[in-house]
Amino acid sequence: MRSTSLSPALVWVSLAIVVQGVLLGGCGAVQYAVAINTAVARVEEARALGADRFAPFEYYFAKEHLEQAQIEASEASYSDAIALASEAATHANAAIELTAKARRSAP
């Protein structure tokens, strides 16, 4: 009869593949965390600068995309959540720039 024991090398390779799969499976959540933190910071900065008055379209567009990103993430739709968070950050940046221009040109 043949022995059914596995070689130690095969066990380690199998273990490495499983660990790698687990780690890579969590990448969506990690990327989302980075994207959402950036977006939250930019939207908050825009709000603090008064973008709701000086750049309302960009500010509220960013705010709504941020909220939708959080909803998508709660449903584990991380790729959609990342895209929405990125869009929120982009529009928050635009709101910040427009607000700064408006404040410079205001008497």
MOQUIRA-V28259 format. One record per helix or strand of 3 or more residues. SS is the DSSP state (helix for helix, strand for strand). FROM is the first residue (numbers start at 1). TO is the last residue. Records with the same first field share a line. If there is no record, write none. Layout:
SS = FROM-TO + FROM-TO
//
This chain:
helix = 8-25 + 27-49 + 51-54 + 56-74 + 78-105
//
